[in-house]
Amino acid sequence: MTLFRLDASIMPATSASHALGDIVEEQWVTAHPDSTVLRRDLAADPIPATAWQNSVIGRFTPEADRTPEQREAIALATTLADELVNADAILFAVPLYNYGVSQHVKTWFDLAYTDERINPTGTALNGKPATLVTVLGGNYNPGSPKEGWDHSTPWLRRAFADVWGLDLRVVQRPFTLVGVNPAMDAFTDVAAEIKQQAEEHARRSGKEIAELRGNGSAA
């Protein structure tokens, strides 16, 4: 069995998303100690920005006429799709950056999405259990001053659950900059409570995706 894990933090040593992802992974490994955890770190090994264009154009080009760059991009897209399709469960650990989707994740998604198995005509990921761990430096919940400024989580939900058909759980932790940004010191107590709740949610989610695969109840 295989858990595919995707990380996107540009600061892994202090990453809140990485820490929450570790909790989910721990539950998977506890349930399936002989399984494989296949990792892809998009910040450490980013997808080339030109790959998506080359893959898209290359697929509309007769194979004999494809450029080396197009062939390379298509091969990379196949690899990215293989990692998802061949996994028994998936873990995404994705921070909010500048109010939107991490450029590393968007580039990765766009390229992988050119593979016919997981584009709109494909259903290879339908029903596969997955967890999205996402962290936000501030608070974007209803009633907050920046309500609606999180343009990452809704997009990720749409892409992973609605487009790919994953059986998705979302673990979110806001206020991760409390204790880092002195301007947010007033929220120390509530941030600590939110952190504890997110960690417990991550544990439950990790157990759930492990049990789904153990029961053979997901594709």
Salt bridges, closest charged atoms under 4 A:
ASP7 OD2 - ARG5 NE 2.72
ASP7 OD1 - HIS18 ND1 3.42
ASP22 OD1 - ARG5 NH1 2.83
ASP22 OD1 - HIS18 NE2 3.73
GLU25 OE1 - ARG5 NH1 2.69
GLU25 OE2 - ARG39 NH2 2.69
ASP82 OD1 - ARG117 NH1 2.79
GLU83 OE1 - ARG40 NE 2.82
ASP88 OD1 - ARG213 NH2 3.31
ASP110 OD2 - LYS106 NZ 2.87
ASP115 OD1 - ARG117 NE 2.86
ASP162 OD2 - ARG158 NH1 2.94
ASP167 OD2 - ARG169 NH2 3.14
GLU199 OE2 - LYS195 NZ 2.61
GLU200 OE1 - ARG203 NH1 3.53
GLU208 OE1 - ARG169 NE 2.78
